[in-house]
Every structure is written in structure tokens, then in C-alpha cells.
Amino acid sequence: MKDSKDIIVLTGAGQLGMAIVRRMGYGYKIFIADWKFENAVSISQILTEAGFDAVPFKTDISSRKSISELISAAQKEGNIAMLINAAGVSPSQSTIEHILEVDLYGTAVLLEEFGKVIKKGGSAITISSQSGYRMPALTAEEDKLLATTPAESLFTLELLQTKNIKNTLHAYQIAKRCNVKRVAAEAVIWGKRGARINSISPGIIVTPLALDEFNGPRGDFYKNMFAQSPAGRPGTADEVANVAELLLSSKGAFITGADFLIDGGATASYFYGSLQTDNL
């Protein structure tokens, strides 16, 4: 019988997820999951050539069946000890419906399903966004519905009806708000297994996805956002990985159900500085 390893699952084969998994991946078997299999293969090859034990896997996080297949494959190799969810699509990349299916529903299903199998002492992070902080406040009841409604019933909620979603940016904002609220609610459930889950809300981080945004219809807005932030620049994937490493490791053992805003102060400037005059 072959030796088994504890498993890290990374969903979203991009630069941000890779930066995080490089911090945490030694000694683990790493499943790199993405709906574009070629992306999973590419990241897996980079990690393998750097000495990690990584395998690619095709997964569509907007499909519960696809997520279940990923979990089953991972469990055949060992116990799932860590989930890093960096999957998602941006406002310039997709439609309202697709953003809600992947970023909102897909994340909700991931957290539900991995919460059933994560090992005792395990941990997880999901990547949200500063964008969730910029949407007008929801009511306490709306926040609770986003946090606790079973994933399969989310699209019955009135606030998620497409007639109430202004555009793709609004869809992205509400999806990311939902991510943060669901992490808080799931932390209660995960805690019963002795596991932790948190989220990170990055600002402008230089990745291929961000470069798409820079060159998209809202490119000037994003460039102005980081230029007018206290940091005066975009961030790097490794700066996000610094925080992820804390949250995923034993050093973050008392942290669960929390969201960490990492945006160089852009949100602060949006509410209290020069960015507050900008129109989202």
C-alpha cells in the first residue's frame, strides 16, 4: 500500500493561488484544480519543477458534481488538510450570470462540501475582494440570508435576481460580499470538526487577471485607484501570500471566520480620502 500524504487543494490555477501554495505546500500532495485544465497543468508543472508534489485536476466550481469528483480524487491520496480557493472571474471577463454562478454559488458549494471532509486541525482560505466593501451596506437580514441560505437556494433570494443586479461590477461586488458572510457562517460549522476558515479581500494585485482589468473598459479607474491609495501602488501575489501563510498555519490558530482586507488602503481612501469622489 502506498504511503498517503495530507492533501492541499488549490482551486483556481493562477498566480495568486500559486504564491500561496508555494508557502504551504512542502510535505503535502497538492491538487491544482481549474476549469481550464491547461492552466492546472501549467501551474502543476511549475510547482513540480520546484520540488513540490503537485497534480492537475479539471474542476468547474460552479458544479457540485465536479467539486465532489475533486474531493473524491483527493481523498484517495490522503486526508484533506487545507483548501485554498482562488477561483473566480472578474467583472471584465464575464456576464452577470456567470459571475454569480462561479464567484458566489461556486464558492458557497466549495465551502459546504469541503466543510464535510476537512481533517481536524485543517484550515482554509477563500479569496474575496476589496470590491465587496464598496457596495452600499445591506440590511442585517440580507447579510444573514447571504451567509446561511443553502447554496442550492441562493438564487431564490430577491437580492440575487438578475433584475436587481445593475451590471457585472455589481454582480462581482455582491458575490464577494456573500463570500465574506459565508466564511463567517461556515466557521461555526467547520469549528465543530476542529477546523478553521477565513477569507482575504485583496485590492489591486498584479496578476494576469488584474492586467485584463487594466486593459479593460474600467482600466483607468483601477489605475487611479491604486495611484490614489495610501500605498500608491498595486500589490503583489506574495504580499497576499504573507497573510495567507499566517491564516493557514498554526500561527493563526485563534483566527477563524474573519476577513482580511489587503488593498494598500484603497478602501480607506474610497471612504475618507481622494477616491471618495469617484463614481463606482
C-alpha positions in Angstrom: 0.0 0.0 0.0 1.4 3.4 -1.0 2.1 6.0 1.7 -0.5 8.7 1.9 0.1 12.4 2.4 -2.1 15.1 3.8 -3.6 17.0 0.9 -3.8 20.6 -0.1 -6.4 21.5 -2.7 -6.0 24.7 -4.7 -8.9 25.8 -6.7 -8.0 28.5 -9.3 -4.7 27.8 -11.1 -3.4 31.4 -11.2 -0.5 33.4 -9.9 -2.2 34.3 -6.6 -3.1 30.7 -5.7 0.4 29.5 -6.7 2.1 32.1 -4.5 0.1 30.9 -1.5 0.5 27.2 -2.2 4.3 27.6 -2.5 4.3 28.9 1.1 2.3 26.0 2.4 2.9 23.0 0.1 6.1 21.3 1.2 5.3 17.9 2.6 1.8 17.8 1.2 0.4 16.4 -2.0 -1.2 19.3 -3.9 -4.2 19.1 -6.2 -4.3 22.0 -8.6 -7.9 22.4 -9.8 -9.1 24.7 -12.5 -11.9 24.6 -15.1 -9.3 25.3 -17.7 -7.2 22.1 -17.5 -4.3 23.7 -19.3 -4.0 26.2 -16.5 -3.9 23.5 -13.9 -1.3 21.6 -15.9 0.9 24.7 -16.2 0.8 25.6 -12.5 1.4 21.9 -11.6 4.4 21.8 -13.8 5.9 24.9 -12.3 5.4 23.5 -8.8 6.7 20.0 -9.7 9.9 21.5 -11.2 10.3 23.4 -7.9 10.2 20.2 -6.0 6.6 20.0 -4.9 4.2 17.0 -5.3 1.5 18.6 -7.5 -1.1 17.1 -9.8 -3.5 18.9 -12.1 -7.3 18.3 -12.0 -10.1 19.7 -14.1 -12.8 21.2 -11.9 -15.7 23.5 -12.5 -16.5 25.1 -9.1 -20.0 26.1 -10.3 -20.9 22.4 -10.4 -21.4 20.5 -7.2 -20.8 17.2 -9.1 -17.4 18.5 -10.3 -16.4 19.6 -6.8 -17.4 16.1 -5.4 -15.2 14.5 -8.0 -12.3 16.6 -6.9 -12.9 15.7 -3.3 -13.1 12.0 -4.1 -9.9 12.1 -6.1 -8.1 14.0 -3.3 -9.3 11.6 -0.6 -7.9 8.6 -2.4 -4.5 10.1 -1.8 -4.9 11.2 1.8 -6.7 13.4 4.2 -7.7 16.9 3.0 -5.9 19.3 5.4 -6.1 22.6 3.5 -8.3 24.3 1.0 -7.1 27.4 -0.9 -9.8 28.8 -3.1 -8.5 31.4 -5.5 -11.0 30.6 -8.3 -13.2 33.3 -9.8 -13.9 35.5 -12.8 -13.7 39.3 -12.9 -16.2 41.9 -14.0 -14.4 42.5 -17.3 -14.2 38.8 -18.1 -17.8 37.6 -17.9 -21.6 38.1 -17.6 -23.7 38.8 -14.6 -25.0 35.2 -14.6 -21.6 33.6 -14.9 -20.0 35.8 -12.1 -22.8 34.8 -9.8 -22.6 31.1 -10.7 -18.8 30.9 -10.2 -17.9 33.6 -7.6 -21.0 33.4 -5.4 -22.6 30.0 -5.8 -19.4 28.1 -6.6 -17.6 29.4 -3.5 -20.7 28.6 -1.4 -20.7 25.0 -2.6 -16.9 24.6 -2.1 -17.2 25.7 1.5 -20.2 23.4 2.1 -18.6 20.4 0.6 -15.0 20.8 1.9 -16.5 21.6 5.4 -17.8 18.0 5.4 -14.4 16.4 4.8 -11.7 18.8 6.1 -9.5 17.0 8.7 -9.3 18.0 12.3 -6.8 20.8 12.6 -7.3 21.7 8.9 -7.6 25.2 7.6 -8.9 27.1 4.5 -8.9 30.5 2.9 -11.0 31.8 0.1 -10.1 34.8 -1.9 -12.7 37.5 -1.8 -12.1 41.2 -2.9 -11.9 44.7 -1.7 -14.9 45.3 -4.1 -17.2 43.7 -1.6 -16.5 46.6 0.8 -17.6 49.2 -1.8 -21.2 48.2 -2.2 -23.7 50.0 -0.1 -24.5 48.3 3.2 -27.1 45.5 3.2 -29.6 45.0 5.9 -28.8 42.6 8.7 -31.4 40.2 7.3 -29.9 40.4 3.8 -26.5 39.7 5.2 -27.8 36.7 7.2 -29.5 35.3 4.1 -26.3 35.6 2.1 -24.4 33.9 4.9 -26.7 31.0 5.8 -29.0 30.2 2.8 -28.1 26.7 1.5 -26.2 27.1 -1.7 -28.8 25.4 -3.8 -31.4 28.0 -2.7 -29.2 31.1 -3.1 -30.7 32.1 -6.4 -34.2 32.2 -5.0 -33.2 35.3 -2.9 -34.7 38.5 -4.1 -31.4 40.5 -3.9 -29.8 38.0 -6.3 -32.4 38.2 -9.0 -30.7 39.5 -12.2 -33.3 42.3 -12.4 -31.8 43.7 -9.2 -28.2 43.4 -10.4 -27.1 46.6 -12.2 -24.1 45.3 -14.1 -21.1 42.9 -13.9 -19.3 45.0 -11.3 -22.4 45.0 -9.1 -22.6 41.2 -9.5 -19.0 40.9 -8.5 -19.4 43.1 -5.5 -22.4 41.2 -4.2 -20.6 37.9 -4.8 -17.6 39.0 -2.8 -19.8 40.3 0.0 -21.5 36.9 0.0 -18.1 35.2 0.2 -17.2 37.0 3.4 -20.5 36.4 5.0 -20.5 32.7 4.2 -17.0 32.3 5.6 -18.2 33.7 8.9 -21.1 31.3 9.0 -19.1 28.3 7.8 -16.5 29.0 10.5 -19.1 27.9 13.0 -19.7 24.7 11.2 -16.1 24.0 10.5 -15.3 24.6 14.1 -17.3 21.5 15.0 -14.7 19.5 13.1 -11.8 21.4 14.7 -11.0 23.2 11.5 -10.7 26.9 10.6 -11.7 29.0 7.6 -11.0 32.7 6.8 -11.1 34.9 3.8 -8.8 37.5 2.2 -10.0 40.6 0.3 -7.2 41.8 -1.9 -7.1 45.1 -3.6 -5.3 45.6 -6.9 -2.8 42.8 -7.1 -0.6 42.4 -10.2 -1.8 39.1 -11.8 -2.9 38.2 -15.4 -6.5 38.8 -14.3 -5.6 42.3 -13.0 -3.8 43.1 -16.2 -7.0 42.2 -18.1 -8.8 44.8 -15.9 -6.1 47.4 -16.5 -6.6 47.0 -20.2 -10.4 46.7 -20.0 -13.1 49.3 -20.0 -12.5 50.3 -16.4 -8.7 50.3 -16.7 -8.3 54.0 -15.9 -10.5 53.6 -12.8 -8.3 50.8 -11.4 -5.1 52.6 -12.2 -6.3 55.7 -10.5 -7.5 53.6 -7.5 -4.0 52.4 -6.6 -2.3 55.6 -7.5 -4.6 57.5 -5.1 -4.4 54.9 -2.3 -2.1 55.4 0.7 0.3 52.8 -0.6 0.4 54.4 -4.0 0.9 51.2 -5.9 -0.7 47.8 -6.7 0.2 44.8 -4.5 1.9 41.6 -5.4 0.7 38.0 -5.0 3.5 37.3 -2.4 2.2 40.1 -0.2 -1.2 38.4 -0.1 0.6 35.1 0.5 2.3 36.6 3.6 -1.2 36.9 5.2 -2.4 33.6 3.8 0.5 31.8 5.4 -0.4 33.2 8.8 -4.1 32.2 8.4 -3.4 28.7 7.1 -0.6 27.9 9.6 -0.7 27.1 13.3 0.3 30.7 14.0 -3.2 31.7 13.1 -4.9 29.0 15.3 -7.1 31.6 17.0 -8.3 33.2 13.8 -11.4 31.9 12.1 -14.5 33.3 10.4 -12.6 36.5 9.7 -11.9 38.6 6.5 -8.6 40.4 5.9 -8.6 43.5 3.7 -5.3 43.8 1.8 -5.6 46.7 -0.5 -2.9 49.3 0.2 -5.5 51.5 1.9 -7.6 51.9 -1.3 -10.9 51.3 0.6 -9.8 53.8 3.3 -9.2 56.4 0.5 -12.6 55.5 -1.1 -14.5 56.4 2.1 -12.2 59.0 3.6 -9.7 60.2 1.0 -9.4 61.4 -2.5 -11.1 58.3 -4.0 -14.4 59.2 -2.3 -15.4 61.4 -5.2 -15.0 58.6 -7.7 -18.2 57.1 -9.1 -18.4 53.3 -9.0 
